[in-house]
Amino acid sequence: MTVSLRGGCDKTDQALVFGFTGQLDAYSDKQFSAYIAEHSQGASLPLIIDLSRIDFIDSSGLGALVQLAKNCKESGTSFAMIGNARVVQTLKLVRLEAFLNLQPSLEAALAQFGAA
C-alpha cells in the first residue's frame, strides 16, 4: 500500500471484506488492485470492498473498481461495495452504483450473499 492508501482484509465465514482508508487515486490504484488480487487468490467467497473511510477517489480509482467488478463477473465471484457519502456521490455521478453493486452497509452486503 502507498502512503495515501492503507488497507486490510478480514475473512469471515460469508465473505472476504477489504477495508481501505485514504485516497484511491492514480498513485494508489495499482497497489489497490494488486492487494485485492493477492488476498483473494483462490478464494471462493464473495468480495466486499469497504470504501467508507476513503477521503478521495479519482478516475483512476474508479477504473480500478470497474476492472475489479469485471474480473469478479468473469470468474463468477460475487462482489459488493460500500462507500461513504463522498464515494457514493461520485459513483452516482458516473452512474456506476448498480454496476459496482453499491450497498448501504456491511450488513446489507452480507445479507445480499445470504448471511447476516
Secondary structure, 3 states (H helix, E strand, C coil): CCCCEEEEEEECCCCEEEEEEEEECCCCHHHHHHHHHHHHCCCCCCEEEEEEEEEEECHHHHHHHHHHHHHHHHHCCCEEEEECHHHHHHHHHCCCCCCCCEECCHHHHHHHCCCC
